[in-house]
């Protein structure tokens, strides 16, 4: 059973940066594609970025392309989301997720973390 724990959220001013981390345990995390999602109040959950199991391919959503970067360190079982040039509309709870073995970043995602709050003030 894969367990995911996010950290690094917080309050930041518009234009600022945050780095989210997702530490994974249980199961062979290094063979799974991983992704970040976010859920803002009053909106549906949104895909933010995905990364292949090797880390060689990344897939940011159009809304964050050029500002957010997903990466992973399989030796540390950790996935990161570097968020730059943050905007108030980026405010949401950010979730890390993992697929089952052999799937791509498109999912489906079977394992989810508890989420970390990111708040961007104007």
C-alpha positions as CSV (number, residue, x, y, z in Angstrom):
1,X,0.0,0.0,0.0
2,X,1.5,3.3,-1.1
3,X,1.3,6.2,1.4
4,X,1.9,9.8,0.3
5,X,2.6,12.7,2.6
6,X,2.8,16.3,1.2
7,X,4.6,19.2,2.8
8,X,5.7,22.7,2.0
9,X,2.4,24.5,1.7
10,X,1.8,27.9,3.2
11,X,0.9,31.6,2.7
12,X,2.9,33.5,0.1
13,X,2.4,36.9,-1.6
14,X,1.6,37.0,-5.3
15,X,4.7,36.7,-7.4
16,X,6.4,34.5,-4.7
17,X,7.5,30.9,-4.8
18,X,6.9,27.7,-2.9
19,X,8.2,24.2,-3.2
20,X,6.0,21.3,-2.3
21,X,7.3,17.9,-1.5
22,X,5.6,14.5,-1.5
23,X,7.3,11.7,0.4
24,X,6.2,8.2,-0.6
25,X,6.4,5.0,1.3
26,X,5.3,1.4,0.7
27,X,5.3,-0.3,-2.6
28,X,7.7,0.4,-5.5
29,X,7.2,4.1,-5.9
30,X,10.0,4.5,-8.4
31,X,8.0,2.5,-11.0
32,X,4.9,4.7,-10.8
33,X,4.0,7.8,-12.6
34,X,3.2,10.6,-10.1
35,X,1.1,13.7,-10.3
36,X,0.0,16.9,-8.5
37,X,-3.6,18.0,-8.4
38,X,-5.3,20.9,-6.7
39,X,-8.7,21.7,-5.4
40,X,-9.9,25.2,-4.8
41,X,-13.1,26.1,-3.0
42,X,-16.1,26.1,-5.3
43,X,-14.1,24.4,-8.1
44,X,-13.5,20.9,-9.3
45,X,-10.2,19.2,-8.7
46,X,-7.7,20.1,-11.3
47,X,-4.7,18.3,-12.7
48,X,-1.6,20.4,-12.2
49,X,1.4,18.3,-13.4
50,X,2.5,14.8,-14.0
51,X,5.8,13.0,-14.3
52,X,6.8,9.6,-15.7
53,X,8.2,6.9,-13.4
54,X,11.8,7.7,-14.5
55,X,11.3,11.4,-14.3
56,X,12.4,11.8,-17.9
57,X,9.1,13.2,-19.0
58,X,6.9,15.9,-17.4
59,X,3.4,17.2,-18.3
60,X,2.4,20.5,-16.8
61,X,-1.2,21.8,-17.3
62,X,-1.5,24.8,-19.5
63,X,-2.6,26.9,-16.5
64,X,0.8,26.5,-14.8
65,X,3.1,25.9,-17.8
66,X,6.2,28.1,-17.5
67,X,5.6,28.7,-13.8
68,X,5.5,25.3,-12.1
69,X,8.0,22.5,-12.4
70,X,7.4,18.9,-11.3
71,X,10.4,16.7,-10.6
72,X,11.3,13.6,-8.6
73,X,14.1,12.0,-6.8
74,X,13.5,8.2,-6.8
75,X,16.4,7.6,-4.4
76,X,14.5,9.6,-1.9
77,X,11.0,8.4,-2.9
78,X,10.1,12.1,-3.2
79,X,8.3,14.2,-5.8
80,X,8.5,17.9,-5.9
81,X,6.4,20.8,-7.3
82,X,8.4,24.0,-7.6
83,X,5.9,26.9,-7.9
84,X,7.1,30.3,-9.1
85,X,5.3,33.5,-10.0
86,X,2.4,32.5,-7.9
87,X,-1.0,34.1,-8.5
88,X,-4.0,34.4,-6.1
89,X,-5.9,31.9,-8.4
90,X,-3.3,29.3,-7.5
91,X,-4.8,29.2,-4.0
92,X,-6.0,25.7,-3.3
93,X,-5.3,22.4,-1.5
94,X,-2.6,20.6,-3.4
95,X,-2.6,16.8,-3.5
96,X,0.1,14.4,-4.5
97,X,-1.0,11.2,-6.3
98,X,0.5,8.0,-7.6
99,X,-0.6,5.5,-10.3
100,X,-0.5,1.8,-10.2
101,X,2.5,0.1,-11.7
102,X,2.9,0.4,-15.4
103,X,0.5,3.4,-16.0
104,X,1.4,6.8,-17.4
105,X,0.8,10.2,-16.0
106,X,-2.7,10.1,-17.4
107,X,-3.6,7.7,-14.7
108,X,-5.9,6.7,-13.2
109,X,-4.4,7.6,-9.9
110,X,-5.0,5.1,-7.1
111,X,-3.1,6.6,-4.2
112,X,-3.5,10.1,-2.7
113,X,-2.0,12.2,0.0
114,X,-3.8,14.2,2.5
115,X,-3.1,17.5,0.8
116,X,-1.3,20.7,1.7
117,X,-2.8,24.2,1.7
118,X,-1.3,26.9,-0.6
119,X,-2.7,30.4,-0.2
120,X,-1.5,33.2,-2.4
121,X,-2.4,36.7,-1.2
122,X,-2.7,39.7,-3.6
